[in-house]
Amino acid sequence: MCVLPGTLEFQQEDNMKTLDVIVAVLLVVGGLNWGLVALANFDLVAFLTSSGGFGMKNALGSVVYGLVGLSAIYQVLLWRSIQRRWAVA
């Protein structure tokens, strides 16, 4: 589907693409975090949010973990829509 610049549909599609990129970044952060946990027993999110050592969390860490989880749900449920939006399928 061709969407013309300046239309409401174009703006909505652009907003959804921005959300897609944010979700992808959060999933990469989550994947890197789990990889570091498995390989080095190092919790990147805990380190970045200054909550302490492995497995420790504060309010900001809880938000990050929650956003990563919501990103995974978004990706699973809207996988085909995301592919169409980016003209992959």
Contacts in CASP RR format, 6 or more apart in sequence:
PFRMAT RR
TARGET T0000
AUTHOR 0000-0000-0000
METHOD contacts of the structure
MODEL  1
MCVLPGTLEFQQEDNMKTLDVIVAVLLVVGGLNWGLVALANFDLVAFLTS
SGGFGMKNALGSVVYGLVGLSAIYQVLLWRSIQRRWAVA
3 9 0 8 1.000
3 10 0 8 1.000
3 13 0 8 1.000
4 10 0 8 1.000
13 85 0 8 1.000
16 85 0 8 1.000
17 85 0 8 1.000
17 86 0 8 1.000
19 74 0 8 1.000
20 82 0 8 1.000
20 85 0 8 1.000
20 86 0 8 1.000
22 71 0 8 1.000
23 71 0 8 1.000
23 74 0 8 1.000
23 75 0 8 1.000
26 67 0 8 1.000
26 68 0 8 1.000
26 69 0 8 1.000
26 71 0 8 1.000
27 68 0 8 1.000
27 71 0 8 1.000
27 72 0 8 1.000
27 75 0 8 1.000
29 44 0 8 1.000
29 45 0 8 1.000
29 64 0 8 1.000
29 68 0 8 1.000
30 45 0 8 1.000
30 68 0 8 1.000
32 44 0 8 1.000
33 43 0 8 1.000
33 44 0 8 1.000
33 45 0 8 1.000
33 68 0 8 1.000
36 42 0 8 1.000
36 43 0 8 1.000
36 44 0 8 1.000
37 43 0 8 1.000
37 54 0 8 1.000
41 54 0 8 1.000
42 54 0 8 1.000
43 53 0 8 1.000
43 54 0 8 1.000
43 55 0 8 1.000
43 56 0 8 1.000
45 57 0 8 1.000
45 61 0 8 1.000
45 64 0 8 1.000
45 65 0 8 1.000
46 52 0 8 1.000
46 53 0 8 1.000
46 54 0 8 1.000
46 55 0 8 1.000
46 56 0 8 1.000
46 57 0 8 1.000
46 61 0 8 1.000
47 53 0 8 1.000
48 64 0 8 1.000
49 57 0 8 1.000
49 58 0 8 1.000
49 60 0 8 1.000
49 61 0 8 1.000
49 64 0 8 1.000
50 58 0 8 1.000
51 57 0 8 1.000
51 58 0 8 1.000
51 60 0 8 1.000
51 61 0 8 1.000
57 65 0 8 1.000
75 82 0 8 1.000
80 89 0 8 1.000
83 89 0 8 1.000
END
